[in-house]
Amino acid sequence: MIRLFAAVPMPEAIGQALAHRQRGIEAARWSPPQTLHLTLRFFGDLREDVARDLDAELVALRARPFEIALAGVGAFGEGPEAHVVWAGVSPSPPLAHLAKACEGAARRAGLKPDTRTWRPHVTLAYLKRPDPGELGAWIQANNLLKSPPIAVGSFGLYSSFLGSEQAHHRLEAEYPLA
């Protein structure tokens, strides 16, 4: 079994800029800048044969290069139940199209539909019972986040291995947009 997801990696300069915002919440497990990404579709634990079928479907996807931009921050969950802080992504029809195409590829490879509503974001940290005051102050201090345009010329299929401190990601395949 291999745990897989499709994502757009954040460029190094964006990762470094976001790293400067990764402080101020004691209960946060901040993601290293080099692992920051925008998930298009989480596939979960797959058998090797299903992973090969998924790869074949992702290779066949057609989309043109486009740009995205980060805008704002937020959290999934509220108060002490918040479990993620994230940087938002401005609405982008080409990005939404690519995410839908990844969902279609997953279904054609035999995976069940993802029933969660897709909300484009970059996870900055995972939280464990954060102090609501710290969380609120962090969101208020960072809510005007805006990035320069980020060129998206490809996306990747990543494997994820859960370590004792954090997940480790490895690029398994890259799919250029043309």
N, C-alpha and C positions, 0 to 999 in steps of 0.2 A: 504494500500500500504506500501511496505517496500523496502528501497533502499539497494541493495545488491552488493557485489563484492567478488570474490575469490582471495585470496592472501597468500603469504608466509610471516609470520611475521619475523622481524629482531630480532635476539637474543639480550638480554639486553646489553651484552658487546659491540656488534656492534652499537647499538643505542647510548650508552654512548660515544663511539669513534666518531660517526658522530656528536653528540651534540657539541663537541669541535670545529667543523667546522662551526657551525651555528651562524655566526656573520660576520659583515662586509658589509652587504647590508641593508641599512636603510629601503627600501621599502619591505623587506621580512617579511612574516608571517611564522616563522619557525615552523615546525611540531615537537611536543613533541617526545622525543626519544622512549617512550613506544608505539607510534602509527606508527612508521616507518615500512613499509611493501613493498613488491614487488607485484604489482597487476598482477594476471594471467588473469582475465577477469572481466570487469565492466559490471554488468547486468542491473543496473538502478532500477527504481521504478517498483516493481512487485506486483501483487495481491497475497494474501496469498496462494491461490490454486496453482498458478504458482510457487511460492517459494517452496512449498512442492514438486512439480514435479521436480524442479531443484535440490533440496536436494537429492531426490531419484536417479537422474542421477549422481550426484557427488559422492554419496556413492558407486556407481557401478564402478567408475574409478579404473583402475589398473596401477600402476607405481611403480618402485623401488625407494628406498631412493637414494639420490645423493648429490653432493656438488655444491655450487656456490661460486663465489667470486666477490666482488665489485671491479670496476676498472674505474678510471676517474670520472669526473664530467662534467656537461654541463647545458644547459638551453633550454627550449622549447620557441621559439620566439627569436627575435633579438632586441638588443638595448632597447629602452624604451617600446617596445611591448613584451618583454620577460615576461612570466607569471609563469614559474616554473623553479627552479633549482633542479638538481637531481644528484644522484650518479649512475653511470652506473654499469651494470652487465656484466661480461665476457661472451662470447658466451658459451652456454651450451646446447647440444642436448637434455639431459633429461629434462631440464627446458622448452625448446621449445615444447617438446612432451607433457608435463603437461599442458602448456598453450593451445595447440591445443585440448587436451582432454577436457579442461574446455569449450572451444568454442563449441565442439561437444555436450557436455552435455547441453549447453544453447540451441542449435538448437533442440535437441531432446525434450527439455522441452517447445518448441514452441516459443522461442525468435528469433528475427531477427538476421542475422549475424552481427558481429561487422565489419564495413567496414574500421576502422582505422588500420593502420599498428602497430602491437604490437612491442614495443621496451622496453625490460626489464630494469627497473630502480627503484630506491627508491626516491620518492619525498621528498626533504629536506625542501622546502619552496615554498609558493605561493607568487608571486610578483605582485605589483600594480605600474606600471610605474616606474621601477627602473632607477637609474642613470646608464647610460651605462658604465661609468668609474668604478664605484663601482662593477658592475656586471663583467666586464672584469677582474678587479683586483682579485675578488674572484675566478673566474674560473682559472686564472693563478696560484694563490696561492694554489689551491686544485686539480689541474688537474692530479697530480701523485698519487691520492688516490688509495690504494690497501688494500684489507682486507685479513685476513687469510681465509682459506676455511670455508664456512658456511654450516653445515649439514642441509639438508632438509629431514626431516622424515615424514612431514605432511604438509597439507595446510588447510586453513580455509575458511569458508563462513562468511563474516562479514556484519553487517548492518551499515549504516552510517546515522547519524542525523546531519543536518547542524545547528550549533550554531551561535551565533552572532560573535564570534571571530574565530572559527575553527569548523571543522567537528569532531564529536565524533564517534568512532567505537566500535562495540561490537561483540565479537565472538559468532556466532549463532550455528555453527557446525564445528567440526574438523574432517578431513579425513586423517587417517594414510596411509602412503605409505609402501607397503610390497612386 
